[in-house]
């Protein structure tokens, strides 16, 4: 799934999370309760499958997203370590050679 596909419903889901938080209280449990209530009332997720199938489906999705979250975390940590190493390493750019200092030259004018 592409990032764009994953983000397709973010605005709707964020709105839902905000409404649930305002009416049922903050946290993941009220949001999950709302979502499972929807599945129970408006789909055959619970009534059209065995309990084992329901739990298996949930386990698969949790494992999938936990794995993605771990990979994302590892990638962020690697990027942060790389940035930190670059910030601490001496600059690899060669300094420009110093120009010899010369006395300032005054321009001659027509009068002198």
Buried (B, 14 or more C-beta within 10 A) or exposed (E): EEEEEEEEEEEEEEEBBEEBEEEEEEEEEBBEEBEBEEBEEEEEBEEEEEEEEBEEEEEEEEEEEEEEEEEEEEEEEEEEEEEEEEEEEEEEEEEEEEEEEEEEEEEEEEEE
